[in-house]
Amino acid sequence: MLHLYPGKVRGLHYHPHFVEYLLFVEGEGVLITKDDADDPDCKEEFIHVSRGVCTRTPAGVMHAVHAISSLTFIAMLTKPWDTCNPPLVQVEPLPHTLERG
C-alpha cells in the first residue's frame, strides 16, 4: 500500500518485467503514462483516478502518479518484485503540467 500527500508525485519510472495494477482506495489523483520517451510524437495520457478505480500499466510503459488530494493506493504486480532485475527503472521527468491553461 502506498500513500501520497497532496501535490506529491511518485515516478517517473517503468517496470521492464511485469504489468502493474493500481487500485485506488482513497483520495484523488492523476496517473500519467507514456509509451516511449524517445518518440516526440508519442503523447502522454492523463487518467483521473479516485476511490474504486483500478488501472493497468503494461511492462515498459513509463508512468507517474500525481496526488491531487491525500491519495492511497495498492500496487499489484504480475511477477514477484524480488525476482526482477531491475524491478524498476527511473527516467528523467517529462515536461508536462497538470494545470489548465
C-alpha positions, 0 to 999 in steps of 0.5 A, a space after each residue: 500500500 502506498 500513500 501520497 500527500 497532496 501535490 506529491 508525485 511518485 515516478 517517473 519510472 517503468 517496470 521492464 518485467 511485469 504489468 502493474 495494477 493500481 487500485 485506488 482506495 482513497 483520495 484523488 489523483 492523476 496517473 500519467 503514462 507514456 509509451 516511449 520517451 524517445 518518440 516526440 510524437 508519442 503523447 502522454 495520457 492523463 487518467 483521473 483516478 479516485 476511490 474504486 478505480 483500478 488501472 493497468 500499466 503494461 511492462 515498459 510503459 513509463 508512468 507517474 502518479 500525481 496526488 491531487 488530494 491525500 491519495 492511497 493506493 495498492 500496487 499489484 504486480 504480475 511477477 514477484 518484485 524480488 525476482 526482477 532485475 531491475 524491478 524498476 527503472 527511473 527516467 528523467 521527468 517529462 515536461 508536462 503540467 497538470 494545470 489548465 491553461 
